[in-house]
Amino acid sequence: MTRVLVTTTSLQDTPGPHHDKLAAAGLELVRERGPLTEARMLELAGSFDAFLCGDDVISRAVIEKSLPRLRVIAKYGIGVDKIDVKAATEHGIPLTFTPGVNHTTVAEHCFGLMLCLTKLFVEEINYTRAGQWKRLTGHELFGKTLGIVGLGRIGKEMVIRARAFGMPCIGYDVYWDEKFAASHEIRRAANLNDLLKVSDVVSLHTNLTPETHAMINPQSIALMPKGAMLINCGRGELVDNAAILVALTSGQLGGYGADVLDVEPPPADHPLLKAKNCVITPHVASRTYESVQRQAGMAVENLLLVLAGQKPLAQVNQVPIRKP
């Protein structure tokens, strides 16, 4: 029987037809609660035909220990920075993913974080629950300039919502959709620094690469207007945590809202969990019933197609699909 390691908790915990598809396929499913460390993946590697994974560490060592049995890595989600794509390609392992299924809910979550920070929702709710009728004064989003780093699917959804809030947008991306930018009146920044200098709110939607690692650091934060806000629903490693903490304490950064951290789940003493003007959610920006069903459905369909020797809906690497 074909054996599949299933690690993504969103897929496992959310009802939907993806469960029926997996059951009907007659697979042996081994379930773990990810994201799994490299050490745990190495313990499990070698006895599976497929990984149906989330943000687990699938390194070269994990891939090589999984050979020759492993036939496909089906990623639930978009980011593949935790997977050694080069190693998978070298060893002929197709890597599939699920683009275009979670941009709506992630953009909504980003605006939720913005509203929490500008309207001081967390503090106000905590005061009220404690029996204190303490009325703080927040800010409007209207008229604030939104800087969007990365104008892919999620970045574009941010623009659409920003216009409804009356927020002018400036964007930075190597790949620029001129038609979309023109129709939505987005100003193009020449580089990241130019965007940071004029943005009241900056939202990160770029991939994690060696070039973007810690792109928000002491030098870049110093360029931002004093009191500007930063939203990160991309990857925790896009920012320098120590720099964020210093800037929040000094007031240079007016707020940090993030759905991602450099370590997940974080240790109890992670510096950002109790930082001033900081709202952290546990990597749930794409975790809505609607989005999970779309994402899980595509991930499972990719998995089953490759196992059947057919082309998946979306594949990261150029590896031929093997016949069963």
NORPE-V449281 format. One record per backbone hydrogen bond with DSSP energy under -1.0 kcal/mol. NH is the residue of the N-H (numbers start at 0). CO is the residue of the C=O. Records with the same first field share a line. If there is no record, write none. Layout:
# NORPE-V449281
NH: CO  CO
This chain:
# NORPE-V449281
3: 27
4: 49
5: 29
6: 51
11: 7
12: 8
13: 9
18: 15
20: 16
21: 17
22: 18
23: 19
24: 20
25: 22
27: 1
29: 3
31: 5
33: 6
40: 36
41: 37
42: 38
43: 39
44: 40
46: 43
48: 2
49: 2
50: 71
51: 4
52: 73
56: 35
57: 81
62: 58
63: 59
64: 60
65: 61
69: 65
70: 48
72: 93
73: 50
74: 95
75: 52
76: 74
82: 79
83: 57
84: 82
87: 83
88: 84
89: 85
90: 86
91: 88
92: 87
95: 72
96: 313
97: 76
105: 101
106: 102
107: 103
108: 104
109: 105
110: 106
111: 107
112: 108
113: 109
114: 110
115: 111
116: 112
117: 113
118: 114
120: 115
123: 119
124: 120
125: 121
126: 122
127: 123
128: 124
129: 125
130: 127
131: 126
133: 131
138: 117
142: 165
143: 140
145: 167
146: 200
147: 169
148: 202
149: 171
155: 151
156: 152
157: 153
158: 154
159: 155
160: 156
161: 157
162: 158
164: 160
165: 162
166: 161
169: 145
170: 186
171: 147
177: 175
180: 176
181: 177
182: 178
183: 179
185: 180
186: 168
188: 170
194: 190
195: 191
196: 192
199: 144
200: 144
201: 228
202: 146
203: 230
204: 148
212: 208
213: 236
214: 211
215: 237
220: 216
221: 217
223: 220
226: 251
227: 224
228: 199
229: 254
230: 201
231: 256
237: 234
238: 235
239: 215
243: 239
244: 240
245: 241
246: 242
247: 243
248: 244
249: 245
250: 246
252: 246
253: 227
255: 276
256: 229
257: 278
258: 231
269: 266
272: 269
278: 255
280: 257
282: 280
286: 283
287: 285
291: 287
292: 288
293: 289
294: 290
295: 291
296: 292
297: 293
298: 294
299: 295
300: 296
301: 297
302: 298
303: 299
304: 300
305: 301
306: 302
307: 303
308: 305
309: 304
315: 94
318: 316
